[in-house]
Amino acid sequence: MFSTGQLIFVIFFVIAFIAFMIYSYRKDARLHTKQYKGAKWVLVGFIGFIALLFLIKFTLKG
């Protein structure tokens, strides 16, 4: 399906991409904690809202 060269390229690309993402995250981690203090509550609210929609859907269906 894929040649050996393509598989080697994919492996190196994935490793390099993950390494770059880790480097970028660590570099910006201090800034993120300062700028996005209340972001976890927005995520909790969003997940709660989606859960509420599913609850309503399955409650009214039966």
HULIN-V818374 format. One record per residue. RES is the residue in three letters. PHI is phi in whole degrees, -180 to 180 (999 if undefined). OMEGA is omega in whole degrees, -180 to 180 (NA if undefined). Layout:
# HULIN-V818374
<<RES & PHI & OMEGA> <RES & PHI & OMEGA>>
This chain:
# HULIN-V818374
<<MET & 999 & 176> <PHE & -114 & 178> <SER & -79 & -180> <THR & -62 & 179> <GLY & -63 & 179> <GLN & -66 & 179> <LEU & -65 & 178> <ILE & -63 & 178> <PHE & -61 & -180> <VAL & -63 & -180> <ILE & -62 & 179> <PHE & -66 & 179> <PHE & -64 & -180> <VAL & -63 & 179> <ILE & -62 & 180> <ALA & -65 & -180> <PHE & -64 & 180> <ILE & -65 & 178> <ALA & -62 & 179> <PHE & -66 & 179> <MET & -65 & 178> <ILE & -64 & 179> <TYR & -60 & -179> <SER & -65 & -179> <TYR & -65 & -180> <ARG & -65 & 180> <LYS & -67 & -176> <ASP & -101 & -174> <ALA & -61 & 180> <ARG & -63 & 180> <LEU & -65 & -179> <HIS & -64 & 180> <THR & -65 & 180> <LYS & -79 & -174> <GLN & -82 & -172> <TYR & -117 & -177> <LYS & -61 & -175> <GLY & -95 & -175> <ALA & -66 & -179> <LYS & -65 & 179> <TRP & -72 & 174> <VAL & -65 & 178> <LEU & -63 & 179> <VAL & -61 & 178> <GLY & -64 & 179> <PHE & -65 & 179> <ILE & -64 & 177> <GLY & -62 & 179> <PHE & -64 & 178> <ILE & -63 & 178> <ALA & -62 & 178> <LEU & -63 & 178> <LEU & -62 & 178> <PHE & -65 & 179> <LEU & -62 & 178> <ILE & -63 & -178> <LYS & -60 & -176> <PHE & -77 & 178> <THR & -73 & -178> <LEU & -77 & -179> <LYS & -71 & -174> <GLY & -89 & NA>>
